[in-house]
Amino acid sequence: MSSLSSLDAAREAVSGLLAGGVRFVAVSPGSRSAPLAYALAEAEGRGLLELAVRIDERDGAYTALGAALSSGRPTAVLTTSGTATGNLLPAVMEANHAEVPLVVLTADRPEELHGTGANQTTEQLDLFGDHVRFAASVAAGDSPASAVSTALNAASGFLDGVPAGPVQLNLCFRDPLVPEPGWEPPTGAAPARETRPWSDRPVVAALGGLPPRRTVVLAGHGAGPLAEAFAAAHGLPLLAEPSSNARYGSHAVGPYRLLLDGHPGDRIERVVLFGRPTLSRPVTALLAREGVQTALYHPRPAAWFTEGKRRERLVADLDGLSDFAGRGAEGWLDAWLLAGAAAQEAVDRALTAPGAPLSGPRLAQLVWAHTRGQLVLGSSNGIRDVDLAAAPHPGPGARVFANRGLSGIDGTVATATGVWLGHRVQTTLFLGDLTLLHDAGGLLLGFGEAEPRLRIVVLNDSGGAIFGLLEHGEVGGDPAARPGAASAVERLFGTPHRADLRALAAAYGVRHRVVRTPAEAAESLAAPQPEGRELIEARIDRSGLRALHARVREAVAAAVRHSGH
């Protein structure tokens, strides 16, 4: 059997990627990975796929992950050997738990150089352990065709009993790593782009003969429009997280989590769960509440839980789910909608009272109301502020993305850039200042790289406000009771900083503006989104956030009581 040259092996690998549906690859520069880089450049020149070059492998991986999320296709990231491969781990972990078809292409030295102290050489196969669905190493000179085909099937969820998710192909190359003399990539048209609507509404038949029950439909991350359609067909209230892509329609209740501990939440008999709930402790408490029966729509294997570990009954078909849910009992949906309307009005009053400063929840309302196209929500307070305060849309709004697989703040800017690259429509990213600073490198675009139409809205409260809403806020909130605790909590959890976001934006060629009041924020977000990138920095004081949340809870409780429910 003849041995393939490095470039011929790379060309075979690229052919396999194309056959498996890959149309986007993030490339980080390196010498050992050069054969694949050249082969990918040839494919791009023929208009078969698109490349994005990123000097930071972590950002390359998250860019590919974002493109997979918005395009629905498997995407790939290419790195050279050594520590470059280790930088992919956070995105691979996220892709694992979020079932994203991320194809990790790691270049490697040939076998004869392993164990010799050769530069930039380590054991790369199985580096990602159980976080990948499939991992294989292709020896230098061997055909990668079979391994690539198996990897793409595994990534796309085509293997029995295996959910979609990341895979690793470790490709070994020998010198020469460069093409023949006179090589140059072809030039041609850009890849054809799909511009399809995301919100086609599933059809769920309204079923007669079902028993009346006090059931709610809970739509967690990734639930999709099916959750909304199911709630509407069965006359049930819909409690939908922002990244469920089901937070719309006539049955959706906005500030639902503030209603779970009182009326009408205390009367819930059953919960039908779509997707994965990730945001609030009241929801976690509801799913664990004694006397409440729960069912999870589970038509295929899922990566985010192990069967037998969760309390919910697993239901694989909609008919069985209908039998469990029943239809809304008389007055049940109305009770939720009336309480939800009173609660939403109370939230709005608390956030928009005369003289009220700009707050995270108010900014979240404005972002939710004004975003068109695609919306990426960073982890931490931003997505929770949307969940708390943003009123559901009458119909499908912007398509929402969030890295809720592991809910990290890693690579958020790169993810949003990838979301735009995967489906070229205007995109808004809403995140906190620490999340932005954690991925400041995601703002870096090389000359000639596509610049996304991306509006970055940063809630800058000079630190980590989310910890003030957790137990740590109690620890540091009473200096008289705990002398010295406030400063320790602020340093360890608040992590205050003096970063100049205007200078940061300028360094990366991003337009910048500052807003300090609700009116300024509303004006900036209502303005048409320009081409290219802009950063809207909302400067907010987080010192009163815990008290604001307490006032909102009190206002909602009073409004629901006074509404007669």
C-alpha positions, 0 to 999 in steps of 0.5 A: 500500500503506497504512502500518501504525501502529507498534502494528499492526505490532507486533501482526502481529509478535506474531501471527507469533511465536505462530504459530511456537510462541513462548510465552515472551518476556523483555522489557527496558524501552525507549521505541523497543521500546514498541509490541512491549511493549504488543502482548506485554502484550496477548497475555499478558493473553489467556493466549497467552504469558508475559513476564518483565521484566529491566532488564539485557538480557544477563540477559533474553537468558540468561533466554530462552535458559534457557527455550528449553533446558527448554521445547524451544520457540523463545523471544524477547528484546526490547530497545530500540535502541542499546547494549541490542542489544549486550548480547545478544551473549554469549547469541546466541553461546552459542545459536549454538554450542548450537543454541538457538532464540533469537529476538532482537527489536531495536527500531530508529529509522526509516530517516530518523533513521539517519545524523543523530546521532539519540539511541540510533541505530546500525547494528543489522542484522547486528550478530551476524554469523555467529552468527545463522541469519537476520537481517532489518530491517523498515522502519517501517510495513511488515508484519513477517509474512514476516520473522517467519515466515522467522525462526521457521523458521530458529530452529527448524531447519526450513530445509534444511541449517541447524541450529536457532539464534538469529535477529535481527528488527530492527523499526523503529518511528515515533512514536507509540510508544504505544497509543490513548487508553484502552488497557489490556491484557486480563486472563485465564488464565495460559498452559497449561503442559506437564509432560512427562517428558524421559527417554523412553528411545529404542528401539535394537534389540540387533543380532546378527551384529556383530563383537566389538570393544573400543568405548566409547560417549562421550556429550558435551554434549547426547547425550541418552538415545540414547547410553545406549540404544545402549551398552546394546543393543551391550553397550558401556561408556558414558562420559558427561559430566554434561550429556549427559543419558545419565549413568545405567544399568547400562553407565555408568562414573563416573570414566571419565576416570581410566581412559583412560590405563591399564587398561582405557582403553589397550585401546580400539579404537573410540569412538562419539561422541554429542554434543559432548565439552567437559570433559576433556583425557583425552577429547580425547587419546583422540579424537586417539589414533593407532590408535583409530578414531572415529565421530560420530553426525551425523544432521543439520547441527550448529553446533558444528563444520565438516564436514571439520575433525574426525577422526571419521567422520560417520555419519548412521544408527544401522544404520551406527553399529552396523556401526562399533561392533560388539558388546562383545568378550568381557569388555570391558564387565565390565572397564570396570564392574569397573575403574569400580567400583574407581575410584569406591570409591577416589574416595569413600574419598579424598573422605570419609576421616575428617576430610576437609574439604569439597571441590569434588568432594565437594560435587559428589557431594552435589549430584548425589545429592540434586537432583531435577527440573532441574539447571543446572551452571555452567562452570568447576570445578563441572561438572568435579567432577561429571564426576570424582566423581559416580556414575551414577544407576541410571536417569534422574535430574534433567534437566541443563543447562549453557551448554557452547556456548562454556562461558562463565560469562556469565548463568548465574544468569539461565539457571537462572531461565529453565530454571525458567520454561520448565518449572516444576519445582524447579531446582538451580543448582551454580556457583562464586563467580566465576560467581555474582558475574559474574551477580549481576544475574541475582538481581534480580526486579522486583515481580510477576515470577515467583520461581523455585523455585531452589536455588543452591549456590555453591562459594565458594573465594574465587577461580578454582580451576580455573586451579590445576588447569591449567598455571598451577598449576605456574607458581605452585606452586613459589615457590622455583623462581619467586620472585614467580610465586605472587603474580602467578598468584594475582592474575591467575588466582586473582582472590581477593575478599572479597565477602559472599555473605550480604549479596548474597543479602539485597540481592536477597531470597534466603534464605541459609545457609552450610555448612562441612563435608560433614555440613552440606552433606549435611544442607542438600541432603537437606532438601526444596527450599522454594518461592522461592529459596535460596542455599547457600554452601559455604565451601571452601579451594582451596589444597589442591585440586591436591594433592587431585586428585593423591591421587584419581588415585593412589588410583584407579590403586592401586585398579584395580591391586589389583582384579586388572585 
